[in-house]
Amino acid sequence: MRALKLVRKRIENQPNNPAAEIFSRLVLALESQTPFQLADLYQLDFDDFGLALDLLNEWRLDRYYASKGRLLDLSMQHADLQAQSETSPFTEAGAKKIA
């Protein structure tokens, strides 16, 4: 299975997993051509690190591949949900910011 699809499934199936957040930020940085802290990749376990490298390789080779659009949409949704949960007064993170 292609890395693009594996990363998309990982974000869909485990959105609260720290690796999903890293993958999501990586995808958004690649698409928007903005900086990404490579040191964040070292937070991934060995298999996920390899998956991130495969994703980078496929992203470079398949610049116009259709699956990339679905993965990008999902990554943007994930980032929006993370931002909402950090600013919501009803979440633990939001409660800490208010206090």
C-alpha positions in Angstrom: 0.0 0.0 0.0 1.3 3.4 -0.8 2.5 5.7 1.9 0.0 8.4 1.0 -2.9 6.0 1.7 -1.3 4.5 4.8 -0.8 8.0 6.3 -4.4 8.9 5.4 -5.7 5.8 7.1 -3.6 6.4 10.1 -5.0 10.0 10.5 -8.6 8.8 10.0 -8.4 5.8 12.3 -6.3 7.2 15.1 -6.8 11.0 15.0 -5.7 11.5 18.7 -2.5 9.6 18.2 0.6 11.9 18.4 1.9 10.3 15.2 -1.3 11.4 13.4 -0.6 15.0 14.5 2.9 14.8 13.2 1.8 13.3 9.9 -0.9 15.9 9.5 1.5 18.8 10.1 4.0 17.2 7.7 1.4 16.9 4.9 0.3 20.5 5.5 3.9 21.8 5.4 4.6 19.9 2.2 1.5 21.2 0.5 1.9 24.8 1.6 5.7 24.7 1.2 6.2 26.0 4.8 8.8 25.0 7.3 8.5 21.7 9.2 10.8 20.8 12.1 12.6 17.7 11.0 13.3 16.9 14.7 9.5 16.2 15.1 10.1 13.1 12.9 12.3 11.7 15.7 9.3 11.6 18.0 7.9 8.8 15.7 8.6 5.2 16.4 10.8 3.3 13.9 8.0 2.1 11.6 6.3 5.5 11.5 9.6 7.2 10.9 10.0 5.0 7.8 6.5 5.7 6.8 7.2 9.5 7.0 10.3 9.0 4.8 8.2 7.0 2.3 5.6 9.8 2.3 8.3 12.3 1.5 9.5 10.2 -1.3 6.0 9.7 -2.8 5.1 13.3 -2.3 8.2 14.3 -4.4 7.5 11.7 -7.1 3.6 12.0 -7.2 3.1 15.7 -7.1 -0.2 15.5 -8.8 -1.4 12.1 -7.5 -5.2 12.1 -6.7 -4.8 10.5 -3.2 -2.7 13.5 -2.2 -5.8 15.7 -2.3 -7.8 13.4 0.0 -4.9 13.2 2.4 -4.4 17.0 2.4 -8.2 17.5 3.1 -8.0 15.1 6.0 -4.9 16.8 7.4 -6.5 20.2 7.2 -9.6 18.9 9.1 -7.3 17.3 11.7 -5.4 20.6 12.2 -8.7 22.5 12.5 -10.0 20.0 15.1 -6.7 20.3 17.1 -6.9 24.1 17.0 -10.6 24.0 18.1 -9.9 21.7 21.0 -7.0 23.9 22.2 -9.2 27.0 22.3 -12.4 25.4 23.6 -13.2 26.3 27.2 -14.8 22.8 27.6 -11.6 20.9 27.0 -8.9 20.2 29.5 -6.4 22.1 27.3 -8.8 25.0 27.0 -9.5 25.0 30.7 -5.8 25.3 31.5 -5.5 28.4 29.2 -8.5 30.1 30.9 -7.3 29.4 34.4 
